[in-house]
Amino acid sequence: DAKTTQPNSMESNEEEPVHLPCNHSTISGTDYIHWYRQLPSQGPEYVIHGLTSNVNNRMASLAIAEDRKSSTLILHRATLRDAAVYYCILRDSSGGSNYKLTFGKGTLLTVNP
Amino acid sequence: EAGVAQSPRYKIIEKRQSVAFWCNPISGHATLYWYQQILGQGPKLLIQFQNNGVVDDSQLPKDRFSAERLKGVDSTLKIQPAKLEDSAVYLCASSSRLLGTEAFFGQGTRLTVV
């Protein structure tokens, strides 16, 4: 499985933007970049995903580097409810790995009031 | 749309006992995953089903863990006999087969083995 590298932890202040980086230098052409987050005592929840172009949804934005070797999850205005572990995951869309979803250690985001 | 349902939410057993977890995925989702999450770590995939067939169980400790998905819908994960190191949250997730679609997770079952 293609691997991702994320910082262990990050801090942010409430109502400020947060940029969560992810490196995936061995990404293949068929890998989608997925982001999930896990709030305390909850199962992971989907945040956003993309293939090549930047993506926006109601929760966040995903900026993908031109060479696709890195990406950044952007929370435009962090709230206390955004404090969670954020996982960057590569998901093979070719079907060869049967759409496997493999989690790493993620980034623990702390939001200060 | 109803989410992924798991039961029980919590379970405490003694080592060497057996335990079973149940998962009801979102209706129509062909792919079902079972994950084990030990405190402080990311979820680890134990087994993945496509309809009622196993497509990946490479990290399932088959000497003590078993899972089945009858009729391609509900699934059960069993541990027999349990060890202290099996204490973890067991998460079930489901997704459709469409390319790049998201997976939906249940709230998990927290297992404590004493």
Interface residues (C-beta under 8 A of the other chain):
Chain A: Y32 H34 Y36 Q42 G43 P44 E45 Y46 H49 L51 V85 Y87 R91 S93 N98 Y99 K100 L101 T102 F103 G104 K105 G106
Chain B: V4 T31 Y33 Y35 Q41 G42 P43 K44 L45 Q48 Q50 V55 D56 L91 A93 S95 R97 L99 G100 E102 A103 F104 F105 G106 Q107 G108
